[in-house]
Amino acid sequence: MTEKERIFLASPHMSDEGYEMEYIKEAFETNWIAPLGANVTNFEKEICQKIGCKAAVALSSGTAAMHLALKLLNVKEGDLIFCQDLTFSATANPIMYERAKPVFIDSDRETWNMSPEALTRAFEKYEAIGQKPKAVVIVHLYGLAADMDEITRICKKYDTPIIEDAAESLGTIYKDKMTGTFGDYSILSFNGNKIITSSGGGMLLCNTAKAGDDAKKTLFWATQARDQARYYQHSELGYNYRMSNIVAGIGRGQLKVLDERVKKKRQIYSVYQEAFADVPDITMMPIHDGIEKSNCWLSCMVLADDSKVTPLDVQLALEADNIEARHIWKPMHMQPFFAECDYIDNGDIGQWLFEQGVCLPSDTKMTERDMSRIIKIIKDLWK
Ligand SMILES: *Cc1c(COP(=O)(O)O)cnc(C)c1O
């Protein structure tokens, strides 16, 4: 028996026009095969234009960008960081690189992202013992926008900067502004499964009043912290975090098709939403039209608590047909590595989403037939 063609959750999708290869070719022809060059500089410029941020630094990963964002806020050993609980570990790991203390904040049922109510309780709890976080790290999971109006209001009240993890939400618009412009610092990822990819890479976006200086400092750290001298001199700890000029070429080509990819991802979401409208146990992830225009990076669904079909049943049925699906992220407070950290709950929404949720195949190369194949397998589980 021949195996059915694999359908991926989300896989790299290069432009039909071959933009990526043109930029790579240019890098070869000019011999800028290095972690600097025209593609790197132009990729930063083009992202700034697209998103509307003040300055950007192209780095080797989104994780590296998160690390340097924390360093820009002078995060040191023992400092508190309020961090969204429901996310990928890459959001939280850099907090540990600096030996700071994450406090995980539960999600909101309405947005799946940080609950403003739980965030307020976290501020109050630590204020009572004379402590304040150095930063609040929010995430726009699966391309759904966090409640930025409320979160910004609360962070202003407590005079605490925001780091925005927009790794999954490039192209998502919240009230007329792109995600990536709400944090003092924001991060993007161009990993292989993201809405656009450079094969691997990330970017730190600066939206502060001193954005230019912040970008300069980031670049300094990312390129081994070399002092201005005629020899190799170092007054600070450096990192090798810069993006390669080849990688940046792929990123530039991909940026040209970002709008197309968002359009397709949104269409995928609509098809699922329509198809599952008559399955009472299935609720698609909440998108608030009029407030946000989500990039729908992954289309996710939650199953009713009393559904006889479980998320695992869905995954196994799809896997048997060579189709990839996944659990929703497992919250950080449930991770063995972060077991000692404080957690501010909001009715354990994150845990509920982890237990009842499924990320459906959201690959932009899927055809109508592929989607019918997926939908039929899922609906048959209820027969
Ligand atoms: C992918 C991702 C990251 C990390 O990006 P990398 O480029 O893989 O290091 C960070 N946060 C979230 C929410 C992500 O999905």
The ligand as an SDF file (V2000), in Angstrom:
LIG
                    3D

 15 15  0  0  0  0  0  0  0  0999 V2000
    8.7780   30.0630   17.4370 C   0  0  0  0  0  0  0  0  0  0  0  0
    8.5500   30.8110   18.6680 C   0  0  0  0  0  0  0  0  0  0  0  0
    9.5970   31.4390   19.3450 C   0  0  0  0  0  0  0  0  0  0  0  0
   11.0610   31.2290   19.0350 C   0  0  0  0  0  0  0  0  0  0  0  0
   11.4970   31.5080   17.8100 O   0  0  0  0  0  0  0  0  0  0  0  0
   12.8050   30.7750   17.2290 P   0  0  0  0  0  0  0  0  0  0  0  0
   13.1160   31.5800   16.0300 O   0  0  0  0  0  0  0  0  0  0  0  0
   12.4160   29.3670   16.9240 O   0  0  0  0  0  0  0  0  0  0  0  0
   13.8680   30.8460   18.2670 O   0  0  0  0  0  0  0  0  0  0  0  0
    9.2950   32.2150   20.4490 C   0  0  0  0  0  0  0  0  0  0  0  0
    8.0400   32.3510   20.8850 N   0  0  0  0  0  0  0  0  0  0  0  0
    7.0050   31.7450   20.2760 C   0  0  0  0  0  0  0  0  0  0  0  0
    5.6430   31.9580   20.8210 C   0  0  0  0  0  0  0  0  0  0  0  0
    7.2220   30.9360   19.1740 C   0  0  0  0  0  0  0  0  0  0  0  0
    6.1940   30.3000   18.6030 O   0  0  0  0  0  0  0  0  0  0  0  0
  1  2  1  0
  2  3  1  0
  2 14  2  0
  3  4  1  0
  3 10  2  0
  4  5  1  0
  5  6  1  0
  6  7  2  0
  6  8  1  0
  6  9  1  0
 10 11  1  0
 11 12  2  0
 12 13  1  0
 12 14  1  0
 14 15  1  0
M  END
$$$$
